Amino acid sequence: MSKDDLLLPLLRRRTDEVVVTSMGITRPWGRISHHDLDFASADSAMGHTADLALGIALAHPSRKVICLNGDGSMLMNLGTLVTAAEAQAENYVLFVLENGTYEITGNQPIPGAGRVDFAGLASACGFRRVYSVSSRGDLEALLPGILSEPGPTFVHVRLAPGSEGPIRRSRGEASRYLQVSLAEWSRQFRRALAERAVGMHSGRC
């Protein structure tokens, strides 16, 4: 699958869910999505994107939180799978996008490339729902359930290697969430979350 095969169907189905992105998928998602509830976790603390997304899900249990995590990032903190399963956050959806490389640092191969069974790991850790997707058609058929059924949910997607380079926050980036500093986008993101939480409680969202 290509990144577009994953991202375009997800964009069409996305309503007001939080979407947290990591590394090689951060820039492609930001090119097509301009939502206030997008968050780029690609600056530091490598391997902790899934943790961050889980924290948001636990803090906002009435809102679905989608994490688009890389295989290399997931390998750096496999304990997150156990933590997420133990937390039983029904609103948490973790995608692990396997392309076999550390894309934004030069496509170096990840340890165990092509041998690690990410879906098997998630099942063994206790995720309520586990999917493995290898085609756009399969993804489009599964997405309604993935986004509506209670989790925690794990989705393994095998992607073709890409060619995104290092992430640099600057006005030259096409993505809104990369045009400002991490601190500034964090403030905007938290404000958007708070405003939407008020809207949901008042019946406006």
C-alpha positions in Angstrom: 0.0 0.0 0.0 1.1 3.6 -0.6 0.6 6.3 2.0 -2.2 7.8 -0.1 -4.0 4.4 0.0 -4.0 4.7 3.8 -4.5 8.5 4.3 -7.1 9.4 1.8 -9.7 6.9 3.0 -9.0 7.9 6.6 -9.4 11.6 5.7 -12.7 10.9 4.1 -14.0 9.0 7.2 -12.4 11.4 9.8 -14.9 13.7 11.5 -13.7 15.3 14.8 -11.2 12.7 16.0 -7.7 13.6 17.3 -5.0 12.4 14.9 -1.5 12.1 16.3 1.2 11.4 13.7 4.8 10.3 13.9 7.9 10.6 11.7 7.5 9.6 8.1 3.7 10.0 8.0 3.6 13.4 9.7 4.2 15.5 6.6 2.0 13.5 4.2 -1.0 13.7 6.6 -0.4 17.4 7.1 -0.5 18.0 3.4 -4.1 16.8 3.2 -5.5 17.5 6.6 -5.8 21.0 8.1 -7.7 20.1 11.3 -7.1 21.8 14.6 -7.0 18.4 16.3 -4.0 17.2 14.3 -0.8 16.8 16.3 2.7 16.2 15.0 4.8 14.1 17.4 8.0 14.1 15.3 10.4 16.5 17.1 11.9 14.6 19.9 11.3 11.7 22.4 11.4 9.2 19.6 9.2 6.2 20.2 6.7 7.9 22.5 4.1 9.0 20.0 1.8 6.1 21.0 2.2 7.1 24.6 1.3 10.6 23.9 -1.8 9.6 22.0 -2.8 7.2 24.8 -2.5 10.0 27.3 -4.8 12.2 25.2 -7.3 9.4 24.9 -7.4 8.8 28.7 -7.7 12.5 29.4 -10.6 12.9 26.8 -12.5 9.6 27.0 -15.5 10.9 25.0 -13.3 11.6 21.9 -11.7 9.1 19.6 -7.9 9.4 19.3 -6.1 8.0 16.3 -2.3 7.4 16.4 -0.5 7.0 13.1 2.8 5.5 14.4 5.8 4.1 12.5 7.2 0.6 12.9 10.6 2.0 14.0 8.9 4.2 16.6 6.8 1.3 17.8 9.9 -0.9 18.3 11.5 1.8 20.5 8.8 1.4 23.1 6.9 -1.9 22.8 5.9 -1.6 26.4 3.3 0.9 25.3 1.3 -2.0 23.8 0.9 -3.5 27.3 0.1 -0.1 28.9 -2.6 0.6 26.3 -4.2 -2.8 26.6 -4.2 -2.5 30.4 -5.7 1.0 30.3 -8.6 -0.4 28.1 -9.2 3.1 26.6 -12.2 2.4 24.3 -11.5 5.5 22.3 -7.9 4.6 21.4 -6.9 3.5 17.9 -3.3 2.7 17.2 -2.1 2.3 13.6 1.4 0.9 13.2 2.6 1.6 9.7 5.3 -0.9 8.7 7.6 0.1 5.9 10.7 -1.6 7.3 12.8 1.5 7.6 13.6 4.6 9.6 12.4 6.8 6.8 13.1 10.4 7.8 16.7 9.7 8.9 17.7 8.0 5.6 15.7 4.7 5.3 18.0 2.6 7.5 16.4 -0.8 8.0 14.6 -1.3 11.4 15.6 -4.3 13.5 13.6 -7.4 12.5 12.4 -5.8 9.3 9.9 -8.1 7.7 10.0 -10.6 10.6 8.3 -8.8 13.5 4.6 -9.7 13.9 3.2 -6.4 15.1 -0.4 -7.6 15.0 0.6 -10.7 16.9 2.3 -8.5 19.6 -0.8 -6.4 20.0 -3.0 -9.5 20.4 -0.7 -11.0 22.9 -0.7 -7.8 24.9 -4.5 -7.8 25.1 -5.8 -5.3 22.6 -9.5 -5.7 22.2 -9.5 -5.4 18.4 -6.6 -6.2 16.2 -6.6 -5.8 12.4 -3.9 -6.4 9.7 -4.5 -4.5 6.5 -2.6 -5.0 3.2 -4.8 -3.3 0.6 -6.8 -0.1 0.2 -10.0 -2.1 -0.4 -9.6 -4.0 2.8 -8.9 -0.7 4.7 -12.0 1.0 3.2 -14.2 -2.0 4.2 -12.8 -2.1 7.8 -12.6 1.6 8.6 -16.2 2.2 9.6 -15.8 -0.5 12.3 -12.3 0.6 13.3 -13.5 4.1 14.0 -16.8 3.3 15.6 -16.3 0.1 17.7 -14.9 0.3 21.2 -11.2 -0.3 21.6 -8.4 -0.3 22.4 -7.9 -1.0 18.7 -4.7 -1.9 16.9 -4.3 -1.7 13.1 -1.2 -3.0 11.3 -0.7 -1.6 7.8 2.1 -2.6 5.5 3.3 0.4 3.5 5.8 0.8 0.7 9.0 2.7 1.8 8.9 6.4 1.3 11.3 9.3 0.9 10.4 11.9 3.4 13.4 13.7 4.8 14.0 15.2 8.3 11.1 17.2 9.8 11.9 20.9 10.2 9.3 23.3 11.6 9.2 26.4 9.4 6.9 28.5 7.3 8.2 26.6 4.3 6.4 23.4 5.4 3.0 22.8 3.8 1.5 21.4 7.0 -0.1 23.8 9.4 1.1 21.9 12.4 4.7 22.1 11.2 4.7 25.8 10.3 5.0 26.9 14.0 7.0 25.6 16.9 6.0 22.6 18.8 5.2 24.8 21.8 2.9 27.0 19.8 1.0 24.2 18.1 0.7 22.5 21.5 -1.1 25.6 22.8 -3.4 25.8 19.8 -4.1 22.1 20.1 -5.0 22.2 23.8 -7.2 25.2 23.1 -9.0 23.4 20.3 -9.5 20.3 22.5 -10.9 22.4 25.4 -13.3 24.3 23.1 -14.6 21.1 21.5 -15.0 19.5 24.9 -17.3 22.3 26.0 -19.2 21.9 22.7 -19.7 18.2 23.2 -21.0 18.7 26.8 -23.4 21.4 25.6 -24.6 19.3 22.6 -23.0 21.5 19.9 -20.4 19.0 18.8 
